[in-house]
């Protein structure tokens, strides 16, 4: 009989090397983080000089004390508070344009590191604004995503690779035997391992955030008694919909239960991931918590960023089933005969063709090109 340690090792190696994991979740993170960047920068534009340009001299003393936010060259040279407002505006517009391309998933091997470098340079302009918790997590996610194939789904790269692979298959019979592209190719398992390692890093970061947050909340009685959720609901600066907040804080049992569920849902989140059904419960709890924070406490960017990160815990098979259900109910149909044939095929019979279409020839580490 196989030793239990050997079985665990084989399962781990299979998970890491057999196929890319969380491809739909990573695509959602790419689209979401890129789109968030465009919207956030657009909101800053009317007052960009006061926040990041010549008018930001009010914070010079604080900036000098924030040397930890300075990055090494060449990132440090991309943005500078010494630039005139006109040049600063052009740089911000360039960052917005790159963020759009990043969200669309075009030439990600090139665009992804450019976007990360530009965002890091921009975030060093005003650490008072960009050193808050959700911006820090935003930067960590972007760095981890450098190692993932974020354009594997729902991207211009994916569409281009699919067409190229279909054309290559049609020409394969005409090519001489042994003809290839280049003399050296990266082994197929390398980009797969890189992608899956990024998934692990993002999942670990989320678990650390949740568990640390829960441990802080458990110190003292404010969260256990519900006070920590009760009073913020009444703060005018954190109110998007006054009537909704007014209704929420008056339902005492709901405030009390929400406080306990948020604390223990975060504390037990890593454990809940170990089983499919408990994972569903954990995702519903944390997603509901972040949605409530975004709506009731006017923290949309933090909530959206965390929800996007949580999407990697949903399996690709679940995303495909959901997409098929949407297409069958609202989208285009493939015809009754073709649909019956596709439904009769097992998952293992359908996966290779899709993988062959999307797999780039000589794929390298990190994001697809």
LINKAQUI-V880275 format. One record per residue. N is the residue number from 1. SS is DSSP state (H for helix, E for strand, C for the rest). PHI is phi in whole degrees, 0 to 359 (* if undefined). PSI is psi in radians with two decimals (none if undefined). Layout:
((N;SS;PHI;PSI) (N;SS;PHI;PSI))
This chain:
((1;C;*;2.54) (2;C;290;2.38) (3;C;294;2.47) (4;H;304;-0.66) (5;H;296;-0.68) (6;H;295;-0.71) (7;H;296;-0.73) (8;H;296;-0.74) (9;H;298;-0.77) (10;H;297;-0.71) (11;H;294;-0.68) (12;H;296;-0.80) (13;H;295;-0.65) (14;H;296;-0.73) (15;H;295;-0.66) (16;H;283;-0.58) (17;H;244;-0.30) (18;C;287;-0.72) (19;C;200;2.80) (20;C;292;2.39) (21;C;254;2.68) (22;C;55;0.67) (23;H;293;-0.62) (24;H;289;-0.73) (25;H;297;-0.71) (26;H;294;-0.65) (27;H;295;-0.70) (28;H;296;-0.68) (29;H;297;-0.75) (30;H;299;-0.87) (31;H;296;-0.78) (32;H;292;-0.82) (33;H;293;-0.68) (34;H;295;-0.76) (35;H;293;-0.69) (36;H;301;-0.71) (37;H;300;-0.78) (38;H;298;-0.81) (39;H;293;-0.77) (40;H;299;-0.80) (41;H;294;-0.63) (42;H;296;-0.63) (43;H;290;-0.50) (44;H;281;-0.39) (45;H;305;-0.78) (46;C;302;-0.51) (47;C;235;0.56) (48;H;294;-0.55) (49;H;294;-0.73) (50;H;292;-0.52) (51;H;266;-0.71) (52;H;233;-0.20) (53;C;252;-2.52) (54;H;296;-0.50) (55;H;281;0.03) (56;H;269;0.28) (57;H;297;-0.33) (58;H;302;-0.39) (59;H;251;0.28) (60;H;304;-0.74) (61;H;298;-0.70) (62;H;290;-0.65) (63;H;296;-0.71) (64;H;294;-0.52) (65;C;278;-0.01) (66;C;249;0.80) (67;H;297;-0.36) (68;H;294;-0.30) (69;H;268;0.00) (70;C;275;2.34) (71;C;254;2.76) (72;C;288;2.83) (73;C;295;2.46) (74;C;266;-0.03) (75;H;299;-0.68) (76;H;295;-0.34) (77;H;270;-0.15) (78;H;286;-0.70) (79;C;231;2.51) (80;C;213;2.45) (81;C;289;-0.21) (82;C;279;-0.21) (83;C;290;2.50) (84;C;299;2.76) (85;H;300;-0.60) (86;H;297;-0.80) (87;H;293;-0.69) (88;H;299;-0.71) (89;H;296;-0.74) (90;H;299;-0.74) (91;H;296;-0.70) (92;H;295;-0.70) (93;H;295;-0.65) (94;H;297;-0.76) (95;H;300;-0.71) (96;H;297;-0.72) (97;H;295;-0.76) (98;H;296;-0.65) (99;H;296;-0.64) (100;H;297;-0.82) (101;H;297;-0.68) (102;H;299;-0.78) (103;H;295;-0.62) (104;H;285;-0.34) (105;C;74;0.91) (106;C;248;2.17) (107;C;50;1.00) (108;H;290;-0.44) (109;H;298;-0.50) (110;H;264;-0.82) (111;H;290;-0.66) (112;H;299;-0.91) (113;H;295;-0.57) (114;H;296;-0.77) (115;H;297;-0.77) (116;H;297;-0.78) (117;H;297;-0.76) (118;H;296;-0.73) (119;H;293;-0.71) (120;H;297;-0.74) (121;H;297;-0.74) (122;H;296;-0.71) (123;H;293;-0.30) (124;C;276;-0.12) (125;C;294;-0.76) (126;C;220;1.49) (127;H;299;-0.41) (128;H;299;-0.62) (129;H;269;-0.79) (130;H;263;0.21) (131;C;252;0.25) (132;C;287;2.94) (133;H;302;-0.80) (134;H;288;-0.49) (135;H;290;-0.64) (136;H;297;-0.81) (137;H;296;-0.64) (138;H;303;-0.81) (139;H;295;-0.71) (140;H;298;-0.78) (141;H;300;-0.76) (142;H;298;-0.70) (143;H;293;-0.76) (144;H;298;-0.66) (145;H;292;-0.26) (146;C;300;-0.51) (147;C;267;-0.05) (148;C;257;2.73) (149;C;270;1.35) (150;C;288;-0.27) (151;C;261;0.27) (152;C;292;-0.49) (153;C;232;2.66) (154;C;49;0.93) (155;C;212;2.85) (156;H;292;-0.60) (157;H;298;-0.77) (158;H;297;-0.73) (159;H;296;-0.74) (160;H;293;-0.72) (161;H;294;-0.64) (162;H;297;-0.78) (163;H;294;-0.71) (164;H;295;-0.71) (165;H;293;-0.68) (166;H;296;-0.71) (167;H;292;-0.64) (168;H;294;-0.67) (169;H;294;-0.62) (170;H;289;-0.44) (171;H;263;-0.07) (172;H;298;-0.60) (173;H;292;-0.39) (174;H;273;-0.21) (175;C;275;2.51) (176;C;297;2.64) (177;C;296;2.41) (178;C;85;-0.03) (179;C;285;2.31) (180;C;219;-3.14) (181;C;260;1.83) (182;C;81;2.91) (183;C;266;-0.29) (184;C;226;2.37) (185;C;230;2.55) (186;C;292;2.33) (187;C;305;2.53) (188;H;299;-0.47) (189;H;282;-0.28) (190;H;293;-0.93) (191;H;296;-0.54) (192;H;295;-0.81) (193;H;297;-0.72) (194;H;298;-0.78) (195;H;299;-0.82) (196;H;290;-0.55) (197;H;295;-0.67) (198;H;297;-0.67) (199;H;298;-0.75) (200;H;296;-0.75) (201;H;296;-0.75) (202;H;294;-0.76) (203;H;298;-0.71) (204;H;296;-0.75) (205;H;300;-0.76) (206;H;296;-0.75) (207;H;297;-0.71) (208;H;298;-0.76) (209;H;299;-0.82) (210;H;293;-0.82) (211;H;293;-0.75) (212;H;299;-0.76) (213;H;299;-0.74) (214;H;295;-0.71) (215;H;295;-0.66) (216;H;295;-0.72) (217;H;293;-0.51) (218;C;282;-0.14) (219;C;275;1.86) (220;C;102;-3.09) (221;C;250;0.04) (222;C;294;-0.72) (223;C;279;-0.68) (224;C;296;-0.59) (225;C;274;-0.17) (226;C;90;-0.06) (227;H;296;-0.66) (228;H;296;-0.45) (229;H;266;-0.46) (230;H;289;-0.90) (231;C;289;-0.72) (232;H;301;-0.50) (233;H;295;-0.30) (234;H;257;0.00) (235;C;280;2.17) (236;H;297;-0.66) (237;H;294;-0.36) (238;H;254;0.37) (239;C;248;2.12) (240;C;266;-0.77) (241;C;236;1.64) (242;H;306;-0.72) (243;H;296;-0.67) (244;H;292;-0.76) (245;H;297;-0.71) (246;H;299;-0.68) (247;H;290;-0.70) (248;H;294;-0.82) (249;H;286;-0.24) (250;H;277;-0.30) (251;C;269;1.51) (252;H;303;-0.83) (253;H;302;-0.66) (254;H;294;-0.73) (255;H;296;-0.74) (256;H;295;-0.82) (257;H;294;-0.73) (258;H;298;-0.64) (259;H;295;-0.82) (260;H;294;-0.76) (261;H;297;-0.72) (262;H;295;-0.71) (263;H;294;-0.93) (264;H;280;-0.42) (265;H;295;-0.70) (266;H;289;-0.74) (267;H;298;-0.69) (268;C;264;0.08) (269;H;303;-0.81) (270;H;301;-0.63) (271;H;290;-0.67) (272;H;295;-0.38) (273;C;287;-0.22) (274;C;285;-0.32) (275;C;231;2.57) (276;H;300;-0.84) (277;H;287;-0.68) (278;H;292;-0.53) (279;H;296;-0.68) (280;H;299;-0.77) (281;H;299;-0.81) (282;H;299;-0.74) (283;H;293;-0.67) (284;H;297;-0.72) (285;H;295;-0.92) (286;H;289;-0.61) (287;H;293;-0.75) (288;H;297;-0.66) (289;H;297;-0.81) (290;H;291;-0.64) (291;H;297;-0.70) (292;H;295;-0.73) (293;H;297;-0.75) (294;H;295;-0.64) (295;H;273;-0.80) (296;H;273;-0.44) (297;C;243;0.22) (298;C;55;0.78) (299;C;237;1.13) (300;H;292;-0.67) (301;H;290;-0.77) (302;H;301;-0.83) (303;H;296;-0.79) (304;H;296;-0.71) (305;H;298;-0.75) (306;H;291;-0.67) (307;H;297;-0.73) (308;H;299;-0.73) (309;H;297;-0.68) (310;H;296;-0.35) (311;H;295;-0.34) (312;H;290;-0.29) (313;H;277;-0.08) (314;C;268;2.21) (315;C;293;2.65) (316;H;299;-0.63) (317;H;299;-0.66) (318;H;293;-0.73) (319;H;298;-0.72) (320;H;295;-0.72) (321;H;297;-0.71) (322;H;293;-0.73) (323;H;296;-0.72) (324;H;297;-0.67) (325;H;295;-0.72) (326;H;295;-0.74) (327;H;296;-0.70) (328;H;292;-0.51) (329;H;265;-0.67) (330;C;238;-0.41) (331;C;263;-2.82) (332;C;284;2.63) (333;C;250;2.68) (334;C;265;0.14) (335;C;96;2.56) (336;H;297;-0.72) (337;H;292;-0.81) (338;H;295;-0.66) (339;H;295;-0.70) (340;H;295;-0.66) (341;H;294;-0.75) (342;H;294;-0.70) (343;H;292;-0.48) (344;H;281;-0.30) (345;C;281;2.42) (346;C;290;2.87) (347;H;300;-0.66) (348;H;292;-0.42) (349;H;279;-0.43) (350;H;270;-0.48) (351;H;294;-0.73) (352;H;300;-0.71) (353;H;298;-0.76) (354;H;297;-0.74) (355;H;297;-0.72) (356;H;295;-0.64) (357;H;292;-0.68) (358;H;271;-0.35) (359;C;290;2.02) (360;C;288;2.55) (361;C;289;2.22) (362;C;67;0.66) (363;C;300;2.47) (364;C;254;-3.00) (365;C;287;2.47) (366;C;88;-2.64) (367;C;296;2.54) (368;C;289;2.70) (369;C;259;none))
